[in-house]
Structures are given as structure tokens and as C-alpha cells.
């Protein structure tokens, strides 16, 4: 995983991406894009390799919370 994250770091640097990119960020982005596109939570869960649907629901709830915080910042 360390090598994978190092490769992501190098790619993001070459693409001039200012935010930190890790496997964790990539998985959350993947799940978020699917959820925003209306994909079924069960399908997202299977694609992420979660053995328990509750794990995916927590994952997506966290994403939803983050989106709310980012939306709130736009008001300032």
C-alpha cells in the first residue's frame, strides 16, 4: 500500500493537484461519485469489498457530512 500511495503522490504532483491524494481519498472519491450518480449502496459496498453493508453506509454518511461542511464554507 505504501508504494501505491507513493505512486498516487507522484501522479498528483505531475498533475499539479494541490490536495493530498491517497488510497483512502481515492476510495472515498470512487464511492462518492457512484453514490452521487445514483448507484445502489449494495453495489458500491460490493465494489469496495466491504463484507458488511453497514460499513458502506458509514462510509457514505461520512462523505455526506463532508459535503455539507464544504457547502457551508461557500456561505462564508
C-alpha positions as CSV (number, residue, x, y, z in Angstrom):
1,X,0.0,0.0,0.0
2,X,2.9,2.3,0.7
3,X,4.1,2.0,-2.9
4,X,0.6,2.6,-4.2
5,X,0.3,5.8,-2.1
6,X,3.7,7.0,-3.2
7,X,2.7,6.5,-6.9
8,X,-0.5,8.4,-6.3
9,X,1.6,11.2,-4.7
10,X,3.8,11.3,-7.8
11,X,0.9,11.4,-10.2
12,X,-0.8,14.1,-8.3
13,X,2.4,16.2,-8.2
14,X,2.7,15.8,-12.0
15,X,-0.9,16.8,-12.5
16,X,-0.4,19.8,-10.1
17,X,-3.1,18.6,-7.8
18,X,-2.7,20.6,-4.6
19,X,-4.7,18.3,-2.3
20,X,-3.2,15.2,-0.7
21,X,-4.1,12.1,-2.7
22,X,-4.1,8.7,-1.0
23,X,-5.7,5.3,-1.5
24,X,-8.2,6.4,1.2
25,X,-9.1,9.6,-0.7
26,X,-9.3,7.6,-3.9
27,X,-11.7,5.1,-2.4
28,X,-13.9,7.8,-0.9
29,X,-14.0,9.7,-4.2
30,X,-14.9,6.4,-6.0
31,X,-17.8,5.8,-3.6
32,X,-18.9,9.4,-3.7
33,X,-19.0,9.6,-7.5
34,X,-21.0,6.3,-7.6
35,X,-23.4,7.5,-4.9
36,X,-24.0,10.9,-6.5
37,X,-24.7,9.1,-9.7
38,X,-27.5,7.2,-8.0
39,X,-25.7,3.8,-7.7
40,X,-27.2,1.3,-5.3
41,X,-25.5,1.2,-1.9
42,X,-25.2,-2.6,-2.1
43,X,-23.4,-2.4,-5.4
44,X,-21.0,0.2,-4.0
45,X,-20.4,-2.0,-1.0
46,X,-19.5,-4.9,-3.2
47,X,-17.2,-2.8,-5.4
48,X,-15.4,-1.6,-2.3
49,X,-15.1,-5.1,-1.0
50,X,-16.9,-4.4,2.2
51,X,-18.2,-7.6,3.9
52,X,-20.9,-5.6,5.9
53,X,-23.3,-3.2,4.3
54,X,-23.2,-1.1,7.5
55,X,-19.5,-0.3,6.7
56,X,-20.5,1.2,3.4
57,X,-23.4,3.1,5.0
58,X,-20.9,4.7,7.5
59,X,-18.5,5.4,4.6
60,X,-21.2,7.2,2.6
61,X,-22.6,9.0,5.7
62,X,-19.1,10.4,6.3
63,X,-19.0,11.6,2.7
64,X,-22.3,13.2,3.1
65,X,-21.1,15.0,6.2
66,X,-18.0,16.3,4.4
67,X,-20.1,17.6,1.5
68,X,-22.3,19.5,4.0
69,X,-19.2,21.1,5.6
70,X,-17.9,22.1,2.1
71,X,-21.2,23.5,1.1
72,X,-21.4,25.5,4.3
73,X,-17.9,27.0,3.6
74,X,-19.4,28.5,0.4
75,X,-21.6,30.7,2.5
76,X,-18.7,32.4,4.2
